Amino acid sequence: MYIPFENLPEESRIWIYQSSRKFSDDEVLVIEKELTEFLTNWSAHGTSLESSFQIKYNRFIIIAVNQEVQQATGCAIDASVAFIQNLEQKYSVDLLDKMNVAFKQGEFITYKTLIDFKKLAKDKSVSENTIVFNNLLNTIEEWKENWEVPASESWHSRLF
């Protein structure tokens, strides 16, 4: 059951999918419709999942589930991953590779492989103060507080 994102409790479970490129505004409109349709019908063991999504910066897809109503079971999670894989194919993007880093350079969001980000850190092109996106968070509350943070405050700190 799709509901507005702001109506989900802070403890809701999230999954963050980072795109290898920025989606166009037209692509975002289509993806929003596809996500709404998917989440409207998303269920676990025949029970609807109270869920929603956000698309941020035309690059990040955040799917959230209120697990107090119904847990997202293995089959439900598999269905969401299959949905994301379909988006990858349809839009020729990578959404599932967690070994890439997105970070801010001024107003722009840059996307690099982990190896390239390590090189940038070594060359001092990025620093512990560089704003990175920590996509390993588990709840809406964590996402609101710790998603866009200086590299020193996320798992990226080990690269400096």
C-alpha positions in Angstrom: 0.0 0.0 0.0 1.6 3.2 -1.1 1.4 6.2 1.3 3.0 9.6 1.3 6.7 9.4 2.5 6.1 11.9 5.2 3.4 9.7 6.8 5.8 6.9 7.5 7.3 6.6 11.0 10.9 7.5 11.5 11.7 3.8 12.3 10.6 2.7 8.9 13.2 0.5 7.0 14.8 2.1 4.0 16.8 0.9 1.0 18.9 3.6 -0.9 19.7 3.0 -4.6 22.2 5.3 -6.1 22.2 5.8 -9.9 25.4 5.8 -11.9 24.0 8.9 -13.7 21.5 11.6 -13.1 18.0 10.9 -14.4 16.4 13.4 -16.6 13.3 15.2 -15.3 11.2 13.2 -17.8 12.7 9.9 -16.6 12.0 10.8 -13.0 8.3 11.4 -13.8 8.1 7.9 -15.4 10.0 6.3 -12.5 7.8 7.9 -10.0 4.7 6.5 -11.7 6.4 3.0 -11.9 7.4 3.2 -8.2 3.9 4.2 -7.1 2.4 1.3 -9.1 4.9 -1.2 -7.7 4.5 0.0 -4.1 0.7 0.1 -4.4 0.8 -3.7 -5.1 3.9 -4.6 -3.0 3.1 -7.2 -0.4 4.6 -9.8 2.0 2.8 -13.1 2.4 -0.4 -11.6 0.9 -0.4 -8.6 3.2 0.2 -5.1 1.7 3.3 -3.3 2.8 2.9 0.2 4.0 5.5 1.8 1.8 6.7 4.9 0.0 9.7 6.4 -1.9 11.6 9.5 -2.5 13.8 10.4 -5.5 16.5 12.8 -4.5 18.7 14.9 -6.8 17.3 12.9 -9.8 19.9 10.3 -8.7 18.9 8.5 -5.5 15.8 6.2 -5.1 14.9 5.7 -1.5 12.3 3.0 -0.8 10.8 2.8 2.7 8.6 0.3 4.5 6.8 0.7 7.8 7.8 -2.7 9.3 5.6 -2.1 12.4 2.6 -2.9 10.1 4.2 -5.7 8.2 7.8 -7.0 7.8 9.3 -6.9 4.4 10.2 -10.6 4.1 12.7 -12.2 1.8 10.3 -12.6 -1.1 9.1 -9.0 -0.8 12.7 -7.8 -0.8 13.5 -10.0 -3.8 10.5 -8.4 -5.6 11.8 -4.9 -4.9 15.3 -5.9 -6.1 13.8 -7.3 -9.3 11.9 -4.0 -9.8 15.2 -2.1 -9.3 17.0 -4.4 -11.8 14.2 -3.7 -14.3 14.9 0.0 -13.9 18.6 -0.6 -14.4 17.9 -2.3 -17.7 15.3 0.2 -18.9 17.4 3.3 -18.2 20.9 1.8 -18.7 22.0 2.7 -15.2 23.6 0.9 -12.3 21.6 1.1 -9.1 22.8 -1.9 -7.1 26.6 -1.5 -7.1 27.4 -0.4 -3.5 31.1 0.0 -4.4 30.6 3.4 -6.0 30.7 6.8 -4.2 28.6 9.9 -4.7 29.7 13.1 -3.2 29.2 16.8 -3.6 31.5 19.1 -5.4 30.0 22.5 -4.9 26.4 22.3 -6.2 27.2 19.2 -8.3 27.0 15.6 -7.3 29.9 13.5 -8.6 29.8 9.7 -9.0 33.1 7.7 -8.9 34.1 4.1 -8.4 35.5 3.4 -4.9 39.0 3.0 -6.4 38.8 6.4 -8.1 37.5 8.0 -4.9 40.4 6.5 -3.0 42.8 8.1 -5.6 41.0 11.5 -5.2 41.5 11.2 -1.4 45.2 10.3 -1.8 45.7 13.2 -4.2 43.8 15.5 -1.7 41.2 16.3 -4.3 38.5 15.3 -1.7 38.9 15.6 2.0 37.3 14.4 5.2 35.1 17.5 4.9 33.8 16.5 1.5 30.0 15.9 1.7 29.3 12.3 0.8 26.1 10.2 0.6 26.0 7.4 3.2 23.7 4.9 1.5 24.2 2.2 4.1 21.6 3.6 6.5 18.6 1.5 7.6 15.9 3.9 8.8 14.2 7.1 7.8 15.5 8.7 11.0 19.1 7.7 10.2 18.6 8.9 6.6 17.4 12.3 7.7 20.3 12.8 10.1 23.2 11.0 8.5 22.8 10.7 4.8 24.6 13.8 3.5 27.5 14.1 5.9 31.2 15.0 5.8 33.2 11.9 4.8 34.8 11.9 8.3 31.3 11.0 9.7 30.6 8.0 7.5 32.2 4.8 6.4 34.1 6.8 3.9 36.4 8.1 6.8 38.5 4.9 6.5 39.7 6.2 3.1 41.6 9.1 4.5 
